[in-house]
Each structure stands twice: as C-alpha cells, then as structure tokens.
Amino acid sequence: MSRWFLGNAKRKFRKSTYVFGQPSELGSCEACIGKPKDEGYISMMDWEKLVKQYRAEAERYKQEANEAKNELKDFVTFSQQIEAELDKELNAANLSLSKREKEIAVLLQERDRYKEAQRFRAEQYSKDMKLSDELQELRVEKENLLSAVHKLEQKNDDLERELRITCETLKDTEKRLNEELEMRALLTTELDSKEDLKVRCQRLEDEVRDLKLDGMVKDTKLSNCSMSNPLNGTSINHEKHSSGNLLQVKNGRQNGGTSQPARSIKNGFTSCENHDGSPDVNRKRLFKDPSSKGIGSRVSALPPSLASSVSPVIVNLLETIQALEEKLLLLHPERRTNVENGFGPTSHP
C-alpha cells in the first residue's frame, strides 16, 4: 500500500512540472516575436508585463512545487508510518497464522491418534474374540491332555518297574562279568608267569650246561692229579659223584611232568625223592611258606589268590628252578650274597 501512495505522489509531481514547463501565454509572445517587421515591434511595456507575468507564474509554480514537495514528504512519512503499521499487522498476522497452523497440526495429530486408537481398539476386540475362542479350545485340549497324562503316568510306573528289574539283572550280569574278567586276568597272569619261567629255565639250562663243562674240565684235572698223587682219591670220587648228580638233574628236568618227583639237595648234590603228598600238597606248601628262598630272587612271589590257581606244571618248574639255583649257590658261594640281597647272577661263570 505504501508503494501505491508513493506512485500516486510521483505522478502528481510529474503533472505539475509538465504544466510548469508549458507556458500558457508563451505562444502569444512567440507569435508576437515571430511576426515580421512590417507588423511592428512590441513595446517595452509589453515586455515588462510579460516578465512580471512570467515571474508571477514562476513564483506560483515554485510555491506549488514546494507544496508538492511538502505533501510528498508528508506522504512519504505517512506512508512509512502506514508501512510500519502494516508490517506490524503483517507480523502479528504471521504469528497468529503460525499459531493457527500449530494448532491445526496438533489437532491433526490428535485426530490421527484417535483414529489409530480406534483402529487398535477394533483390532484388539477382534483379537479378544479370537483369544476367547482359543481359550475354549485350550480348555478342551487341557482335559484331553490330563487324561493322556494319567495314562502316561501309569505307563511310566510300569516302565520304572521294568527298569528296576532290568537294573537288578544288569548288576547281576556285571557281577558275573567282573568275576569272569578276574578269572581271565588270573589266567593271563599265569600265562605270563609260564613264559617268564620258561625263559628262566632256559637260562638255567644254559648255566647247567656251562657247569657241566666246568665239571668235565675239573674231572680231567682231577684225574690227572690222581695219577700223579694217589692220596687224592677221595676228592676224585667226590667230584665224579658231583658230575653224576649234575647229569641226573639235567635228565630229570628233560623228563619233567605232572608225575615227576620233587628234587632235594644233599651235600650240594641233587637227588630225586618221592614225597607222600600229591602235587597239590607240594604246591600249597611251596606258596604258603613266604619266608622260604627256595625259588630264589629270580622268581617273584605270587599273591595267595593267584597261588591257589597255579597248575602243577608250574610247581614242578619252580621246584626245578629251586634245585638248580641251590646247586649254583653251592658251586659258587660268592653268589649267595647277591641272592640273599634280592639280586640274582647277571652273567654266567
């Protein structure tokens, strides 16, 4: 609006200047001036009148111009005031408009919230209806499940009874299995002992063979000595008897069996003696005397539970080993210390 007032003021000023720039009586003067000389000249008084007239018009136009300027200033001031007021009103209108827009946005949000709540309520109602139907179905299913649980409990009781019976049977089976495993372990230990005894018997046979060779060499030396010295006849007979007994020990070991008589030592020589007891009696006597060193340090003592299951063949082998070791100790007294300390000979003589 201020721009419109300013435009009207400018148009009025242009009109006033345009009127001022068009002298109303100038045309008549120019006509007078423009006349040819034959029409005569204007008098001095006319010129003075024209000047006064123009001056008066100039003053009038000047006053009008000043008035127009004052009006323009007043109009500009008024327009500025109006513009300021209009700006204030516009700002107030904008503020009120923004408030109204905010209120409208809040109302729209409330409307959307109410719509959402209504939709949620409808959905919830439908869900409640479905849940009520499902609840009714679940109640019926619960009754069916309770009856099924009752039947399963009865079956469970039957299964527990069968399980207890099976556990008792399993324990009995495990007990018998453990007994069988113990028996097999005893048999395995017996087999291992047999193998060890075979190895020891072979080693003792080698030692006996070496001793036999030594006895033959000694017999040869003694025969030579007896030929040179007849007084040594008794010692020669003693060595011959020793060599004969050594051969008897070897032959008796080669003919060993369950009916082989036990061997005894007399004066350092092995001889066969028949005992009144059976092989079982000999076996019990052999393993019940833990302080006896007849077997020697080379044969480990068996536990009592295993000694009762040792066969008579092993007993005969142990007796043979005992006789051979005692023979070795008699022929080589320096080994007795090692045997008593728990160590056997480590090399052949």
Number of C-alpha atoms within 10 A of each C-alpha: 10 17 12 9 14 15 11 12 18 12 10 13 17 11 11 14 14 11 12 17 10 10 13 12 11 12 12 11 15 10 10 14 13 10 12 10 8 6 8 10 11 11 8 9 9 11 12 11 11 15 12 12 13 16 12 12 15 14 12 13 18 14 12 16 16 12 12 19 14 12 15 20 13 12 19 18 13 15 20 15 13 15 17 13 12 16 12 12 12 14 12 12 13 12 12 12 13 12 12 12 12 12 12 12 12 12 12 12 12 12 12 12 12 12 12 12 12 12 12 12 12 12 12 12 12 12 12 12 12 12 13 12 11 12 12 12 11 14 11 11 12 12 11 11 13 11 12 12 13 11 11 12 12 12 12 13 11 11 12 12 12 12 12 11 12 12 12 12 12 12 12 12 12 12 12 12 12 12 12 12 12 12 14 12 13 17 15 12 15 19 13 12 17 17 12 14 18 14 12 17 18 12 13 18 16 13 18 21 15 14 19 18 13 14 18 15 12 16 18 13 12 20 17 11 15 16 11 10 11 10 11 14 14 11 12 20 14 11 16 18 13 19 21 15 17 22 16 16 22 17 11 18 19 9 10 16 14 14 12 16 18 19 22 17 16 9 8 16 22 21 17 15 12 10 12 8 10 12 20 14 12 18 23 15 12 17 19 13 10 12 7 10 15 19 20 20 17 17 17 9 13 15 9 12 9 15 18 14 13 22 15 18 17 18 21 23 21 21 21 24 23 21 24 27 23 22 21 20 17 16 13 11 10 11 16 18 12 14 17 12 9 12 14 17 15 8 6 11 10
